[in-house]
Amino acid sequence: MLIIFLIKIILIFIVTLPITLYFDRWEPSKTAIVIITAIGVLITNFIVDYVDERRSTPAVEVMVKKVNNEYLVNVTTSRPTESIAIDLPVLGKIKNIHDNNSVTDARTSTKRMVCSNLQISQNNIEFYIENVKPMKGLEYKIIYEPMPGNISIAGTDRYKISYSWLYRGEQKTCSKWISLETGLEVKKPTVLVKGFSFQNKALSPEEIKKLYEEGLKKQEMD
């Protein structure tokens, strides 16, 4: 937006200066008034457009709370939103997913689990929510059986949210990463792990080959 604004200012000089000089026979005061007025109008339009775009941008909040062996997911948006996508890592076996929302508030069209869904695996649940009504407070519950022991996997301490909305007929998008521990926005992880299985034993060459082939098949399906 700022680049377009600067280009418009340059065009004002290019267009108005020759015309003003031609009709006013080089009267600097009138030339300056015309240019200043044109720039003032342009600045006003720029400010109005900026404020309007900021006001139309939805404030999307996704809170994930861990309670015992459950994840409670709450989603709210301040304005109508085309879609919201949530990619949430789960360390353990996913037992059930509850969608506690009315179809009139939003439509959750995709819930996808990656990996073999074992207690020793890291799975990802991906919610894709469409036509989200503002200020409705969507709720989801994930019941799972956690991994044994204190096993940590890089990149699974945060989740990703992406959302889109319309502004003057144009689709706008935004993506960010949220910490599972603090609920605050964090940087994108340097390592992304999906479909990981933890092995507490030495694997034979045959088992390693089998796991590798299964991984290739899952990548092709994704």
N, C-alpha and C positions, 0 to 999 in steps of 0.2 A: 504494500500500500504506500509506503514512504517513497519508493522509487517512482511509482506512478505520479505521486504528488510533485516530485522534483521535475519530472518530464513535463508536466502540465505548466509549471512555472516557466520553464525554458520556452515552451511553445507560446506562452503569453507574450514574452519579450519578442519572439520572432515575428508574431502576427501583428501585435498592437503597435510596436515601435515604428515600422515603415508607414503604416496607415496614418498614425498620428502625425508624423513628420510631414507627410504629403499634404494633408488637409490643413494643418496648423502652421505650415511653413516654418518649422523649427521654433516652436515655443516651448522651451524646456519645462515650464511650470505645468502647462496643460498635459504634456506628455507624461510627466511624473504622476499627475493626478489619475490619469487613465490607467497607468500600469499599477499603481498602488491600489486603486479600486478593484481592478481585476484580480490581483493577488489576494486582497481581502476577501472577496467572494469565494475564491478557491480555497483559502484557509478555512472559511466557515463551512463549506461543503465537506472538506476533509474531516473536520472535527465532528460534524453531524454523522457522517458515514462511520467513523471510528466508534462513536458512542453507540450507534444503532447496532453495529456488529457485535460489540461487547455485550450489549443487553440481550441480543438474540442467542448468544452462546450459552448452552445449558451448563449448569453446575452439577456434574454427575458425581455422586458419592457411593462408593462400594465398600462396605465394612464387612470384614471376615473375622468372626470371633470363634476361638476354639474352646469348647466346653467338654471336658472329659474326652469321649471318643466321637465327638460331633463337631462339625463345622457349621456355624450359623452365618448365612450370607444375607446381608441386607443391602438393597439397592434403592436409591432415590435420585431423582433428577428434577431440577427446578423448572425445566421447560420441556415441551414435547420433543422426544428424541426418536430418530428413525431406528437406531439399533444400538445395543450395548453388548459387547463380547467380553467374557471373563474367562481367563485361563488360570486355573487354580491347581497347583501341585498338591498331591495327597500322598504322604508316606505311609503306605499300608494298603490293606484290602478294603475296597469300597463295598459296603453291604447294601446301602439303599440311598436314594436321593428323593427328597420330598419337595414338590413345588406347591407352595401354600398360597398361590395367587389366583385371582380371577382372570379369565380370558379377556375380560373387558378392560383390564388394567394394562396388560402386556401379553405377548405371546412368546413363550420360550420354545423355540423350534429345534434346538440342538442340545443334546447332552452327550458328550462323547468321552469314553474312558480309553486311555492308551495303556498298553502292556497287558500282561496276563492276569492282572487283578489278584495277585497273591499277597499274603501278609508281608512277604519279603520283597515286594516290588514298590517302585515309585510310579504312581499313576497321575494322570492329568485329567481333570474335568473341565470341559469347555462349554460354558453356557453362551447361547446366542439368543438375545432377547430383542424382539421387534415391537415397533409401535408402542413405545413406552409412554404412558401418561404421566404428567408431572405430579410430584408430591404424593405419590400413592404408597410408597414404602413396600417394595417387593421383598418377599422372604423365601429363602431356600434353606433346606437342612440336608447336610451330608452326614450319613452315619458310616463309620469306617472302623476297621480293626488295625490299630497302629503297628508299625514295625517293632520287633522286639529290641530292647536295649536303646541306647542313645546313638542311633545311627543318623548322621547328617550327610546330605548330598548337596554339592555346590549348586547354587541357583534356585533352590527350592524354598528359600526363606522369604520369597516375595511372589506376588501374583501380578498378572498383567490385565489391565482393562483398556478397551478401545471403544469409542462411541462415535456416532455420526449424526448429523442434523442438517437441515436445510436452511440456507440463508439467501434470500432473494433468488430462489430457484437453483442455487448452486449447493452441492453437497460439501460439507465441511467434516473433517475427521480429526480425532485427537487420540493419542495413546500414551499411557504412563504405567509405571510400575509402582506397586504399593507394598510396603513391608508388612509381613504377617504379624510381626511382633509389636510394632508401634502404630501401624495404620497410616503412616506418613509416606509421602512420595519419595522414592529412592531411584538410584540410577539403574539402568538396564544391567542385568547380570552379565558378566563376561563369559559365563558358561551356562548353556541351556541344556537341561537333561530331561528327556521324556522317555517313558517306557524302560526304566532301568530296573533290573532285578538284582538283589543282593545275594551273593553266594557265600556261604560260610564253610566251603570245602574246596579242596583243589579239584579242578576240572580236567578231565581227560581231553586229548585232542579231538575225539569224536564229539564230546559235549560242547567244546568251544566252537567247532564247526557248525553244529546244530543251532546254537544260540546266534551265531553270525548270520546264518541263512534266515532264521526267523526275523531277525532285525531288518534284513533287506526286504523281506516280504511286507513288514509293517510300514516301512518307508514308502514302498510302492503304493500301498493302500491309502496312506495319508496324502 
